[in-house]
């Protein structure tokens, strides 16, 4: 029996439905909190997908057409996500209070590659600031900017593996993307692992490795070539999936546009269209 069913049964027994109404209203807050504005560009997470999941056709379509809205996730899943977000916010507040934050969840865009990426936190532990030490105020000196990616984990996963491979791959990619964006080298970062069950944490250092970024850089270059081809001839990369009902297709954000089903191919809103598309209209 679900929590809602139990609440309903208890309400019927006691004749008080107010707690059940409150629970329903509070659950709806989780759905409201997941609403977000659309944005143009390739998402870093999609570029970093495994070879089994990555699809050139999906990425090209995403640059021209609207994504599927997707099914609503169960409220229980949304609660877990919200807990992870709360842990992120805990660290963000600590970074801000210590005045070591350079940027928190700032979305950046690499026009050359149509790449949109958002780093959890860019930190400078020697950022110019006023520090109180032994009753005196001293000014810090600007230091190295570090890319930080926060990962919440349960205590079992936290103890089982001291590393975080996907997080390390992400930080390494961000170091490349940020260096490209700023024109200044960013060589180090870390994955901040937070055990949500007992508040323990650890840091996994990441040192920029050009060779580990190369496969994803090559993907971005290939996407640009395929985009030009699509704009000139209308030809798309071949499909990965054999049918629109395949497991991979069912979770694909461009399923409708790929197979011309459902809402089909709906062009991105004008405010999201890149400069080359706006000139056509």
C-alpha positions in Angstrom: 0.0 0.0 0.0 1.4 3.4 -1.0 1.8 6.3 1.5 -1.0 8.1 -0.2 -3.3 5.1 0.2 -2.4 4.7 3.8 -3.1 8.4 4.4 -6.4 8.0 2.7 -7.3 4.9 4.8 -6.3 6.7 8.0 -8.3 9.8 7.0 -11.4 7.7 6.4 -11.1 6.1 9.8 -10.5 9.4 11.6 -12.6 11.6 9.4 -9.8 14.1 9.0 -8.6 14.5 5.4 -6.6 17.7 6.0 -3.2 15.8 6.5 -3.8 14.0 3.3 -4.5 17.3 1.4 -1.4 18.8 2.9 0.8 15.9 1.8 -0.6 16.1 -1.7 0.1 19.8 -1.9 3.6 19.3 -0.6 4.3 16.5 -3.1 3.3 18.9 -5.9 6.1 21.2 -4.9 8.6 18.7 -6.1 7.1 18.8 -9.6 7.1 22.6 -9.7 10.8 22.7 -8.6 11.7 20.6 -11.7 10.4 23.1 -14.2 13.1 24.9 -16.0 13.6 27.1 -19.1 14.9 25.6 -22.3 18.3 26.6 -23.7 20.1 26.2 -26.9 23.2 24.0 -27.3 24.7 20.6 -26.8 24.7 19.5 -23.2 28.1 18.4 -21.8 26.5 15.4 -20.2 25.3 14.2 -23.6 28.8 14.6 -25.1 30.3 12.6 -22.2 27.9 9.7 -22.7 29.3 6.2 -23.3 29.8 4.8 -26.8 26.7 2.6 -26.3 24.5 5.7 -25.5 26.0 8.4 -27.6 24.1 9.3 -30.8 25.2 11.9 -33.5 21.7 12.0 -34.9 20.2 13.0 -31.6 22.7 15.8 -31.1 22.2 17.3 -34.6 18.4 17.2 -34.2 18.7 18.9 -30.8 20.4 21.9 -32.4 17.3 22.5 -34.7 14.2 21.1 -33.0 12.4 20.9 -29.7 13.2 18.1 -27.3 10.5 15.7 -26.0 9.1 16.9 -22.7 9.4 13.4 -21.3 7.3 11.6 -18.7 6.9 12.9 -15.2 9.2 11.1 -12.8 7.7 9.5 -9.7 7.6 11.8 -6.7 9.8 9.5 -4.7 12.5 9.9 -7.3 12.1 13.7 -7.3 12.5 13.6 -3.5 15.8 11.9 -3.9 16.9 14.5 -6.5 15.8 17.3 -4.1 18.0 15.8 -1.3 21.0 15.8 -3.7 20.2 19.4 -4.6 20.0 20.4 -1.0 23.5 18.9 -0.4 24.8 21.0 -3.3 23.3 24.1 -1.8 24.9 23.3 1.6 28.3 23.4 0.0 27.5 26.5 -2.1 26.6 28.4 1.0 29.8 27.4 2.7 31.8 28.5 -0.4 30.0 31.9 -0.4 30.4 32.5 3.3 34.2 31.7 3.1 34.3 34.0 0.0 36.1 31.5 -2.1 33.5 31.3 -4.8 34.4 32.6 -8.2 31.2 31.3 -9.8 28.4 29.0 -8.7 26.4 27.0 -11.2 27.1 29.6 -14.0 26.1 28.3 -17.4 28.7 29.0 -20.1 28.5 28.6 -23.9 31.2 27.7 -26.4 29.9 29.1 -29.7 32.6 27.3 -31.7 31.1 23.9 -30.7 27.5 24.9 -29.8 28.3 23.6 -26.3 26.5 24.6 -23.2 28.0 23.6 -19.8 27.4 24.4 -16.2 30.1 23.9 -13.6 28.9 23.3 -10.0 31.5 25.7 -8.5 34.7 27.5 -9.6 36.7 28.2 -6.4 39.8 30.2 -5.5 41.0 29.4 -1.9 43.3 32.4 -2.1 40.7 34.7 -3.6 41.2 38.4 -2.5 39.2 38.7 0.6 39.2 40.0 4.1 40.1 37.4 6.6 40.0 37.7 10.4 43.1 36.1 11.9 44.1 36.6 15.5 42.0 39.8 15.7 43.6 41.3 12.6 42.2 41.8 9.1 44.4 40.6 6.3 43.8 40.6 2.6 44.3 37.3 0.7 46.1 37.1 -2.7 44.4 35.7 -5.8 45.4 32.1 -6.5 44.4 29.2 -8.7 40.8 28.7 -9.9 39.7 25.1 -9.2 36.8 23.3 -10.8 34.6 21.6 -8.2 31.9 19.1 -9.0 29.7 18.0 -6.0 28.5 14.4 -6.0 26.0 13.2 -3.3 26.3 9.5 -2.5 24.9 7.0 0.0 27.2 5.8 2.7 27.7 2.3 1.1 28.9 3.7 -2.2 31.0 6.3 -0.4 32.9 3.6 1.5 33.1 1.1 -1.3 35.0 3.2 -3.8 37.2 6.2 -2.8 37.1 7.5 -6.4 34.3 8.8 -8.7 35.1 7.9 -12.3 32.1 9.7 -13.9 32.7 12.8 -11.8 36.4 12.8 -12.6 35.7 12.6 -16.4 33.3 15.5 -16.0 35.8 17.7 -14.2 38.5 16.9 -16.7 36.2 17.9 -19.5 35.2 21.1 -17.7 38.8 22.0 -17.3 39.2 21.9 -21.1 36.0 23.7 -21.8 36.7 26.5 -19.2 40.2 27.0 -20.6 38.7 27.3 -24.1 36.1 29.7 -22.9 38.4 32.0 -20.8 41.6 31.7 -22.9 43.4 30.9 -19.6 44.6 27.4 -18.6 42.7 25.6 -15.9 44.8 22.6 -14.8 43.3 21.3 -11.6 39.9 20.5 -10.1 38.3 18.0 -7.8 35.2 15.9 -7.2 33.7 16.7 -3.8 32.0 13.4 -2.7 29.4 13.9 0.0 28.0 10.9 1.9 24.4 12.0 2.5 23.7 9.5 5.2 26.4 10.6 7.7 27.7 13.9 6.3 31.2 12.6 5.7 33.0 13.9 2.6 36.2 13.4 0.6 37.9 15.0 -2.3 39.1 13.2 -5.5 41.8 15.4 -7.2 41.6 15.8 -10.9 44.6 16.9 -13.0 43.9 18.0 -16.6 44.6 15.2 -19.1 44.4 16.2 -22.7 44.3 12.7 -24.0 41.2 11.8 -21.9 39.4 14.8 -23.4 40.3 14.0 -27.0 37.4 11.5 -27.7 34.9 14.1 -26.6 36.7 16.9 -28.5 36.5 14.7 -31.6 32.8 14.2 -31.1 32.3 18.0 -30.9 34.2 18.5 -34.1 32.3 15.8 -35.9 29.0 17.3 -34.8 30.0 20.6 -36.4 30.7 18.8 -39.7 27.4 17.0 -39.5 25.5 20.2 -38.7 26.9 21.9 -41.8 26.0 18.8 -43.9 22.4 18.9 -42.5 22.1 22.6 -43.2 23.3 22.2 -46.8 21.6 18.9 -47.8 19.0 18.1 -45.1 20.8 14.8 -44.5 21.0 13.4 -41.0 23.3 10.8 -39.5 21.8 7.3 -39.5 19.6 6.1 -36.7 21.1 4.0 -33.9 17.7 2.4 -33.0 15.9 -0.1 -35.2 12.5 1.3 -34.2 10.9 4.1 -32.2 9.9 1.5 -29.5 13.5 0.4 -28.9 14.8 0.8 -25.3 17.3 3.5 -26.4 14.7 5.4 -28.4 12.1 5.3 -25.5 14.5 7.4 -23.4 15.8 9.6 -26.2 15.1 13.3 -25.9 14.8 13.7 -29.7 12.6 10.6 -30.3 9.7 12.5 -31.8 11.9 14.6 -34.1 14.0 11.5 -35.1 11.0 9.3 -36.1 8.6 12.1 -37.0 6.0 10.9 -34.5 4.1 12.6 -31.7 4.9 16.3 -32.0 7.3 15.6 -34.9 9.9 18.2 -35.8 9.1 21.5 -34.1 11.6 24.2 -34.7 13.2 25.8 -31.7 11.6 29.0 -30.5 13.1 32.1 -32.1 14.7 33.3 -28.8 16.6 30.0 -28.7 17.6 29.8 -32.3 21.3 30.5 -33.0 22.4 33.3 -35.2 22.6 31.3 -38.4 19.0 30.1 -38.1 17.6 33.6 -37.2 19.0 35.0 -40.5 16.8 32.6 -42.4 13.5 33.8 -40.8 
